[in-house]
Amino acid sequence: MSASAPGTHPDGSVAKLIEISEKPTPGRRLIDWASRPPGRLYIPACALVGLVLLFEDSVPAGHLPSFVIGLGGGLLLAGMGALRLGIALAVARPMIRRYWLRWISAPLIATVALGLAVADVPLRTRIDLSSESLLELREETGAATTIPLNGEWTGLYPLTSVSDDGETVHYTVEGAGLFQPSGLAYSTEEIPTGVFVPGQGSRVYEHVSGDWYVWVDH
């Protein structure tokens, strides 16, 4: 026969204490979450979204799937970060001072990504790394000829076609353009930008660097 009286078993006492203890409210849980510095998931998620947006910027006239993912993910992470920082400033300022590097990581990643995108660094870099292969393909293309490529990679770009009208070489990049087909153009003669060019149909051009342009079919 057990020496312990009914209801006095240690396990029963612990269970009873847990049962009657006050459960944290949603507000308390939110404050506890915000009081901790950004962790191992949030900062890598910010870096991943930054890379997605840089990839989107490296595609002529943008890349719709990457744009949607990057914009949606960026807004979500920015909202979470602003909420977390606001609560932490109100109730846990010492934690911000102690883990300042982790707190500034996400804004720093966003600033670098936006700065590179505004300066068109991803697009320029990808074109520079692909230019030799693209120009070699140009040599294989006869004047006034369009060659389908079915997504074949040339340099760092998958191309659906290449055409040469004798003055300008047009490379149609697979998946390029948010709403209309887009690609790259190479011309040693200056092409007017931001307007419809006579003889070029509904294309509008934007200068990138050197003899390289981005075109969008409106």
C-alpha positions as CSV (number, residue, x, y, z in Angstrom):
1,M,0.0,0.0,0.0
2,S,1.4,3.4,-1.0
3,A,2.5,5.7,1.9
4,S,1.2,8.8,0.0
5,A,-2.3,9.9,0.6
6,P,-4.6,10.3,-2.3
7,G,-4.2,13.7,-4.1
8,T,-0.7,14.3,-2.6
9,H,1.3,12.5,-5.3
10,P,4.0,14.8,-6.5
11,D,3.0,14.4,-10.2
12,G,-0.6,15.3,-9.3
13,S,0.5,18.4,-7.4
14,V,2.6,19.6,-10.4
15,A,-0.3,18.9,-12.8
16,K,-2.7,20.8,-10.5
17,L,-0.3,23.8,-10.4
18,I,0.0,23.9,-14.2
19,E,-3.8,23.7,-14.5
20,I,-4.4,26.6,-12.2
21,S,-1.5,28.8,-13.3
22,E,-2.3,31.9,-15.4
23,K,-1.8,31.3,-19.1
24,P,0.0,34.1,-21.0
25,T,-2.3,36.3,-23.0
26,P,-1.8,37.0,-26.7
27,G,-0.5,40.4,-25.9
28,R,2.0,39.0,-23.4
29,R,3.2,36.5,-26.0
30,L,3.6,39.3,-28.6
31,I,5.7,41.4,-26.2
32,D,7.9,38.3,-25.3
33,W,8.4,37.7,-29.0
34,A,9.2,41.3,-29.8
35,S,11.6,41.6,-26.8
36,R,13.9,39.1,-28.3
37,P,16.4,40.2,-31.1
38,P,15.8,38.9,-34.6
39,G,16.7,35.3,-34.8
40,R,18.2,32.7,-37.1
41,L,15.1,32.5,-39.4
42,Y,14.3,36.2,-39.8
43,I,17.7,37.4,-40.9
44,P,18.3,34.6,-43.5
45,A,14.7,35.2,-44.8
46,C,15.6,38.9,-45.3
47,A,18.8,37.9,-47.2
48,L,16.8,35.4,-49.3
49,V,14.2,38.1,-50.3
50,G,17.1,40.5,-51.1
51,L,18.7,37.9,-53.4
52,V,15.3,37.3,-55.1
53,L,14.9,41.1,-55.8
54,L,18.4,41.4,-57.1
55,F,17.8,38.5,-59.5
56,E,14.6,40.2,-60.6
57,D,16.5,43.4,-61.3
58,S,19.1,41.4,-63.4
59,V,16.4,40.4,-65.9
60,P,15.6,42.9,-68.6
61,A,12.4,44.8,-67.7
62,G,12.0,42.6,-64.6
63,H,10.8,39.0,-64.0
64,L,7.2,38.7,-62.8
65,P,7.4,35.6,-60.5
66,S,10.5,37.0,-58.7
67,F,8.9,40.4,-58.5
68,V,5.7,39.0,-56.8
69,I,7.7,36.8,-54.4
70,G,10.2,39.5,-53.6
71,L,7.7,42.3,-53.1
72,G,5.3,40.1,-51.0
73,G,8.1,38.7,-48.9
74,G,9.7,42.1,-48.5
75,L,6.5,43.8,-47.3
76,L,5.7,40.9,-44.9
77,L,9.2,41.0,-43.4
78,A,9.3,44.8,-43.2
79,G,5.9,44.8,-41.4
80,M,7.1,42.2,-38.9
81,G,10.4,44.1,-38.4
82,A,8.6,47.4,-37.8
83,L,6.1,45.8,-35.3
84,R,8.9,44.1,-33.5
85,L,11.1,47.1,-33.3
86,G,8.3,49.3,-32.1
87,I,7.4,47.0,-29.2
88,A,11.0,46.5,-28.3
89,L,11.6,50.3,-28.2
90,A,8.7,50.5,-25.7
91,V,9.5,47.6,-23.4
92,A,13.0,46.2,-24.1
93,R,15.5,48.9,-25.0
94,P,18.4,47.2,-23.2
95,M,17.9,44.2,-25.5
96,I,18.3,46.5,-28.6
97,R,21.5,48.0,-27.2
98,R,22.9,44.6,-26.3
99,Y,22.1,42.9,-29.7
100,W,22.4,45.9,-31.9
101,L,24.1,44.1,-34.7
102,R,21.3,41.6,-35.1
103,W,18.8,44.5,-35.0
104,I,20.4,46.4,-37.8
105,S,21.1,43.4,-40.0
106,A,17.7,43.4,-41.7
107,P,17.6,47.2,-42.5
108,L,21.2,46.9,-43.7
109,I,20.4,44.0,-46.1
110,A,17.4,46.0,-47.4
111,T,19.5,49.1,-47.9
112,V,22.3,47.3,-49.8
113,A,19.8,45.4,-52.0
114,L,17.8,48.6,-52.9
115,G,21.1,50.5,-53.5
116,L,22.4,47.9,-55.9
117,A,19.0,47.7,-57.7
118,V,18.7,51.4,-58.1
119,A,22.2,51.5,-59.6
120,D,21.3,48.6,-62.0
121,V,24.3,46.8,-60.8
122,P,22.7,43.3,-61.1
123,L,21.6,44.0,-64.7
124,R,24.9,45.5,-65.8
125,T,26.9,42.7,-64.2
126,R,24.8,40.0,-65.8
127,I,25.1,41.6,-69.2
128,D,28.9,42.1,-68.8
129,L,29.3,38.4,-67.9
130,S,27.1,37.4,-70.9
131,S,28.3,39.9,-73.5
132,E,31.0,37.7,-75.0
133,S,28.6,34.8,-75.6
134,L,25.8,37.0,-76.8
135,L,28.1,38.7,-79.4
136,E,29.4,35.3,-80.5
137,L,25.8,34.3,-81.1
138,R,25.4,37.5,-83.1
139,E,28.1,36.5,-85.5
140,E,26.2,33.3,-86.2
141,T,23.0,35.2,-87.0
142,G,22.6,36.5,-90.6
143,A,21.2,40.0,-91.2
144,A,17.4,40.2,-91.5
145,T,17.1,36.8,-89.9
146,T,15.3,35.5,-86.8
147,I,16.5,32.4,-85.1
148,P,14.3,30.6,-82.5
149,L,16.3,29.2,-79.5
150,N,13.6,27.7,-77.3
151,G,15.1,28.8,-74.0
152,E,18.7,27.9,-74.9
153,W,21.2,29.5,-72.5
154,T,23.6,32.0,-73.9
155,G,25.9,33.4,-71.2
156,L,23.7,33.9,-68.2
157,Y,20.4,34.4,-70.1
158,P,17.9,31.9,-71.5
159,L,16.9,33.1,-75.0
160,T,13.8,32.3,-77.0
161,S,15.0,34.0,-80.1
162,V,17.7,36.3,-81.6
163,S,17.2,38.6,-84.6
164,D,19.5,40.9,-86.6
165,D,18.0,43.6,-88.8
166,G,21.4,44.8,-90.0
167,E,21.6,47.7,-87.5
168,T,20.4,46.2,-84.2
169,V,20.5,42.7,-82.7
170,H,17.6,41.8,-80.5
171,Y,17.8,39.0,-77.9
172,T,14.4,37.9,-76.5
173,V,15.0,36.7,-73.0
174,E,12.8,33.9,-71.7
175,G,10.5,35.1,-68.9
176,A,11.7,38.7,-69.1
177,G,9.2,41.6,-68.7
178,L,6.5,42.0,-66.1
179,F,3.6,42.1,-68.5
180,Q,5.1,42.3,-72.0
181,P,7.9,40.5,-73.8
182,S,11.3,42.0,-73.3
183,G,15.0,41.4,-73.9
184,L,18.3,42.9,-74.7
185,A,19.4,44.8,-77.8
186,Y,22.9,45.5,-79.1
187,S,23.7,48.4,-81.4
188,T,26.8,50.4,-82.2
189,E,24.6,53.3,-83.2
190,E,22.8,55.2,-80.6
191,I,19.1,54.2,-80.1
192,P,16.6,56.8,-78.9
193,T,15.3,55.8,-75.5
194,G,11.8,56.1,-74.0
195,V,10.1,56.6,-77.4
196,F,8.9,54.4,-80.2
197,V,11.6,54.1,-82.8
198,P,10.7,54.2,-86.5
199,G,11.1,50.8,-88.0
200,Q,11.2,49.0,-84.6
201,G,7.5,48.4,-84.3
202,S,6.1,48.8,-80.7
203,R,9.5,48.4,-79.0
204,V,10.7,51.0,-76.5
205,Y,14.4,51.1,-75.5
206,E,16.3,51.9,-72.3
207,H,20.1,52.3,-72.3
208,V,22.0,50.1,-70.0
209,S,25.7,50.6,-70.7
210,G,28.0,50.8,-73.7
211,D,26.2,49.4,-76.8
212,W,23.7,47.5,-74.8
213,Y,20.0,48.4,-74.3
214,V,16.9,46.8,-72.8
215,W,13.8,46.7,-75.0
216,V,10.2,46.2,-74.0
217,D,7.5,45.4,-76.5
218,H,4.5,47.6,-75.9
